[in-house]
Amino acid sequence: MFCASLRRRNSYVAIIPELTSSSGLDLIESSLETHELELSPTQSDPSQPQRRYKFLLFSPSSTSSDVLPGNISRIERLASATGGQDIAVILLLSLSRTSFTSARELNGQQHANQGSTADDGIHALSTLQSELVKDGDLGSVPVLPLPTLELLPGLVKHHIASTSQPVTAPVNGCNASVLDLLSLCTVNPPLSQQSVFVITDLLPSLKALVRCMTEAEVDAEVVTGGVNRSHVSEQLAMLRDYLGDEEVGRIMEFWREEWVAE
């Protein structure tokens, strides 16, 4: 599937015929809430679970200072919903000559080619990777550079082929996915699946959960290190509404102990 919103993206609209073509990716148009492309390749081993690959499609302008925080949040939401498995960000490095470009955008590109690096693909790639590395939860999310738009189908196919080996069975029954680790973050493990889903719906990352559990008791009017304490307190209140005081208390106790141990 590909998201219908791509028809409104000047940087990607020209590739839609290749997305739907049987010689391309053979996708159908749909409304995807968290990503732009989703593929479920045929499994070579029917005994293995069906894998669903999800891709976010970015362009150099996606890393500009005014929109980058929102796009990092998009990556966080997708990673949280999938446990970080079988997802990737594709970053278009340069606009294709075949894609529609307005006169204003073309003029801007010409100025960029004369020395401006605001929309330079390599700079954008470096900026995005740097931001992901800063967040321990997102550092493992692959960023796939796309030199030109027409190479998108081949890049997607290559990535899936290179990562589609059967998932190794967990050792001693342990699964290192974010969702399974999250279920152990309580003094009385494991958390129920429903509780885990509530936490991932309300909080964008494991880091956000740690901050909520360890900093929510600080005065709501105090702001330190750029953290809005009142927002953290609101997150804690929502968790208590959905999970109950006892469940949240056990999670808080777990993280307080971990904090002291560090």
Salt bridges, closest charged atoms under 4 A:
GLU29 OE1 - ARG7 NH2 2.89
GLU36 OE2 - ARG74 NH2 2.65
GLU38 OE1 - HIS35 NE2 2.72
GLU38 OE2 - ARG52 NH2 2.52
ASP86 OD1 - ARG51 NH2 2.63
GLU131 OE2 - LYS134 NZ 3.12
ASP135 OD2 - LYS207 NZ 3.71
GLU215 OE1 - ARG229 NH1 2.65
ASP245 OD1 - ARG240 NE 3.90
GLU247 OE1 - ARG250 NH2 3.32
